[in-house]
Amino acid sequence: MARPKAKAPARRYHMSGQSVVTIAGRDFYLGTHDSPESIARYAALVAIYQQGNLTLPAGFELASLDPQVAVILGGISAPQHQADTTVLVRHVTALYREHINEKYQNAKQEKHRHLRLCDQVDELFADILADQFGPVRLKEFRAMLVNEGLSRKYINRLTNCVVGIFKHAVAGELVEVNVFERLRTLEPLRKGQTIAPEKERTAPVPLETVRKTAEHLSPIIKAMLRIQVATGMRPKELCMMRPCDIDRKGEVWIYRPSEHKTQWCGKDKAIPIVGDAREAVTEFLQRSLESYCFSPKEAMAWRHAQAAARRKTPKKQGNRPGSNRKKTPKRLPRERYDSASYRQAIARAIVVANVEKWTPYQIRHLTATEVRAALGIEDTKALLGHSTALMTEHYARESEEAATRAANAAPKL
């Protein structure tokens, strides 16, 4: 059942400093917020809306209300449209902040990155007119990012985000489209034509290095590592695994994450759980369907038990192992691991194992490379859940053995 129309739609504050009300899908800007003029226009507009049985006359314009408003106030100037107001860069970023607060509700990292970008833009250009923010000022902002030592590709990504901020302002009718079009004329930084450093591509971690690290992990993190190696799934997808998300009806178990990277574009993610992954996850499915499989609380209990077993308490003290723990600690284990805590647990084991540093995302590259060498690009693309083989190429590099075979088959002069 459709939601009934509001008889008196709410009057809201807009970052341009005006009052705004949305009626019949149109935004009407009423003048300075909470001024007598804006309140009078709002009252006259709602009256017309209600008299028309919650519709507005065809071709209705706000300026047609001026005579009624003038009678109420004893004569006022014509309403100030949004296009005639002074729009600064901080108004543009404020509109974008509202957008990302809604868009990235469940993506804290992305939300933080965009908010920080808005802060950086405001630091330099907050009080500059939005229509005066052109390619020259965008280039000045980019130079600041270069001086911070960021990589070339990341700088290009952030620069495109700034252009996207103004694109959203066009959609919000804060600036004209020509402002956005001018910003798009700035060419990206090219490799070898800038002092910005190049970021090395993520390489797959050697399987033997992963095995040495796993020897110093708790059973829970070790099981998570086994599953990730066997499936190539992203760390976030692994950490949020629940029994209810795994379809165990058929011969092959299928894991469908409740959230995943490409969910926003309407794509489904199905990850087969077979072989070593199935063996590793089985013992973690004996719990309530809605609870998370991998619990930091259980990992902490295992660590405490291991510490108690190694502890040699002097007999004269008579203290029970673990009796000195705080009854009400300030920090309690969370409900589940996230990408950061999973990475930290592995980082600690890397130090103990004394092996080269690596991150969980390199496991995805490892799996992709091995599967591609064995089965080819199409099967790897299906396993990783990519839409195009080009993205799979980024993860799955040809192995040295395949390159050697190709070199041996090359013609000889």
N, C-alpha and C positions, 0 to 999 in steps of 0.2 A: 504494500500500500504506500502510495507516494506521500511525502510529508506535506501537510497543508501549508498554504502560503501564510506568511506573517502579515497581520493587518497593519502593523507599524514596524517596518524593518528598522534595525538598530542603526543609529548614527554613530560613526566611528571616527577615531583620530587617524589621519594619514600623515606619513612622515614629511610631506610637503608643508605641514602646518595647518592644513584645512580639515574641515569636517567632510566626511564622505558617507554616502548611503547607497546601497545596492538595491535597485528595484527593477524587476523584470529583466535581470541579467545585465543591467547597465549601471555603471558607477556615476553618481552625480556628486560633483564637488561643490560644496555649499558656501565656501568662504572660510575665513579664519575660524579655527576650531573654538567652539563655545562662545563665539561672538553673538550679539543680538541678531545680526544679519543672518548668520548661518542657522540659528534656531528658528528664525521666522521663515526662511526658505524651506527648512525641513518640515515645518508645520503645514505650509501651503502645499508642498509636494505630496505629503502623506494624505492630505485632504482630497486632492485630485485623484490619487491612487485608490482611496477607499470609495469615492463617489463613482468611480468607473468599475466597481465590483472587482477590486484588486487587480486592475489593469490600467495602463496608461493610454491616452489617446494616440492614434497613429501619427507618427511624425512629431511627437511631443519634444519640446526643447525647454530647458530650464529657464531660459530668458523670458519665456511667456509668463512666468510667475511674477515678474518684476512689478507690474501694477499692484497686485495683491500685497506683495511684500512692502511696497512703498506706502500703501495705506496703513499698514500695521506700524511701520516705523516712522512715518512722517516724511518719507523720501530718502532713498539711499542710492548709492551707485550700483551699476550693473554688476552681477556676480562675476567673481574672478575665476576664470577657468584654469584648470591645472596647467594647460599649455602656456599660460601667461605668468605663472608663478616662477620664482627664482628657485631652481633646482640645483643643489650642490652635489659634489661627489659623495658626501656623507649621507645624503638622502638616497642615493643610488645603492650604496653598500647597506644601508638600513633595510631597504626593501629586499635585498638579497639575503640578509640575515634571517628575515622572516621566512623566506623560501627554504633555506637549508635547514632551519630548525624543524620544519615539517618534513622535508624530503629525507633527511638523514637521521630520523628518530632512532633507528636501530643500527646505525653505523657511526659509532662514536669517533673513530679515527678520521673518517672522511669529514664529519661535521667539524671536528677540531681543526683540521687542515684548512677548510674553507673560512672558518671564523678567524683564524690567524691571518689568512690572506687579506680579509676585509680590514683587519686591524692595521696591517702594513700599508694598505692603500690609504687608509684614513690618516696615518701618521704623516704622509707626504702631501696628500692632496685633498684633505677633508673639506676645506672651505673654498675650493676652486669650483667655478661653474662647471656643471656636468658637460655642457656642450663645448667647453673649452679643453676637455680632456681628450687629446688626440694622439696620433702615433708618436709624436715627439715626447710627450709625457709618459706614454707607455714604455718607450725606449729608455727613458730615465729610470723608471721603476725596474725595468729588466736589468739595467746596469747595477742597481743596488743588489739584486739577487746574485749577479756575477761576483760582486765584491764580497758577498757572504761565503763564497766558495762552493756554491751548489753545482751539481753536475749540469751539463748542457741540456740533456733531455728533460731533466726535472724543471729547469728554468723555462724551457719552452712549454712545458705542461702548465706551470703556474701562470705564465703569460697568457695562454689560451683561456685559463680560468678567469682572468681579469676581463678579457674580451667577453666571456660568457656572462659576467656580472652586468655589463652594459647591455648585452642582448636581452637579459631578463628585465632590465629597466625599460627597454623598448616595449616589451610585452606588457609591462605595467603602466605604460603611457607616461613615463617620467621624462624620457628623452626621445628625440626624433631618431628615425632609423639611420640617418646619415652619420650620426655619431658612432654607431656600431660598425657601419661599413668602413669608416675611416680607420678605425682601429684594426680592422682585418687586413689592411694594406701593409702592416709591418711584417716583414719576412722573418721566419724563425732563425735561430742561430744554427749555422751549418758546421759540420764537423771540420776541424782544421782552420776555421775562420774566426775563432774566438778563443779567449784565454780560459773560458769555463772548462773544467776538466771533464773527461769522458768517464762514465761509470762502467766498470767492467761487467760484462754479462754474467748472470748467475750460472755457475757451473754445477753439474751434478756432483754430489758428494760420493766418494768411493764407498762401495758397500762394506769393505773391510773396516773402514773408519767407523761406520755406523755400528758394526758388530762390537768393536772394542768399546765404544761409548755405552752401548746397551748393557754391558756387564756391570756398570755402576749406576744403573737406574732402578727405581722401585718397580715392583711387578706391574703396577698400573701404567706408568709411563712406558715401560718396556712393551706392554701389550698395545698401547696406542701407537708406538713406533712400528711394531709388526704390521698393524692394520694399514698404516699410512704407506709403508713400503709396498705392501701387496696391492693397494688400490690406487695410489697416487693422488688421493683426495687432498684438498686444502686443509691446513691446520684448523681453521674455524669450523669446517664441516665435520672434522673428526671430533673436536671438543664438544660439540653440541649433540652428539649421537645419543639417542634414547631407544629403549626397546620397542616403543610404539612406532618408531620411524622405520623399522626394519620389517619388511614383508617376508615372513618365513613360511608362507603357504606352499610355494612351489619347491622344486628341487634346488633351484638357485635362489639364495636369499638376495633381496634387493633393498638397499638403503636409500631412502628418499629424504634428504635433509629438509627440515622445516624452513630453513633459510639458506640461501646460497647466492653467489655473486651475480648470476644472470637472472635472478628471480624477477627483477624489476621490468624486464622486457618479455615476461610471460613464458619463459622457458622452464621446463621441468628438469630435474636432475635425478638420475637413477644410477646408483653405484652398486655393481654386483659384489656381494660378499662371498667369496669362495676360497678354498684352499687355506693358506696360512691365516688370512684375515678372519675367516669363519672360525677357525680353531682358537684364535686369540680372543675373539669377542664373546664366545659362547658363555664363559663363566660370568660375564658382566651383564647378562640378560636376565639373571635370576633376581629380579627386583621389580618394583612397581613400574608399570608401563610408561608413566609420565616422568619418572626420575631419570637423571642423566647417568650414563654408563660409567663415566670416569670421574670419581669424586676426590677432590683434594683432601677431604676429611679422612678418607680411607688411606690415602697415601701418607698422611701425617701420622696416623695410628701405626702404620707399618714402620715408619722411621723411628717412632718412639720405642716400639717393641725391639727393633734392632739395636738401638742405643742402650736399652735396658739389659739386653743380653750381653753386650760387650762391657758394660760397666762393672767395676769391681769395687763395691762399697766396703770400706773397713768395718770389721765386726764391732769395734768399740762404739761406732756411731749408732748402729742399729737402725739406720734409716732405710725405708723401703724405696727401691728404685722408682724415680718419677714423683716422689712425694714433695719435691720442691717446686713443682709446676704451679703457675698461677691458676687460681680457681676461676677467676673472671678476666681472662686476657683481653686486651684492647682489640686485637685483631683475631678474628675467627676465620677458619677456612671457608671459602666460598662454595656455592652449590655445585659448581663445575669448573673445569679448567677453561681458560680462554687462550687465544693464540700467544699472548705475552707470557702467561705463567707456564704454558707448555714449553715455550722457547727457553725460559729461564731455567727450568728443571733440566733440560738437555744441556744448557750452557754450563751448569755446575758439574754435570757428569763429564763433560769434555775436559774440564780442568783436571779432574781426578784421573781420567784416562790418559791425559797428556798426549792428545792427538790434535790435529789441525782444527781450527774453528770452523763450524758449519751451522746452518740454521735449518729448521724443519722444512722450509720451502724448497731447500735443495733436494729433499727427499722426492718431491714431485718431479723435479728435473731428472733425478736418478731413475725413477720408475718409467718416465716417458722415454728416456734414452734406451733403456733395456728392452722395453716392449717394442719400440720402433725397430731396433736391430733384429728382433725375433720375428715380428709379424708385419711391420710396415706402418706407414703413416696413417692410413684410414682406421685401423684398429686402435692405434694410439689416440687418435682424435676422438673416437667414441668413448674410450676409457676416461679421458680427461674431461669430457663434456664440452669440447670446443665446437664452435659453429663453423670455423674455417680451418683448413689445413695450415694456413699461414700462421695462425696463433700456435698451433701445435709445433711448428718448426721452431718457434721461440724456445719451447721447452725441450723438445726431443732433437738433439743434435745427432748427426750420423756418428757412429762409433769409429774409432781409429781403424778397427778391423775392416769395416765396410769401405773406408777410404783406401786402405791398402789393397783390397781386392780390386777396387776400381782402377787404382794406379797400375796394378799388374796387367789389367786387361787393356790398358791404353795402347795405341799404335806406337810402333818404334820407327824411327827415321831410317 
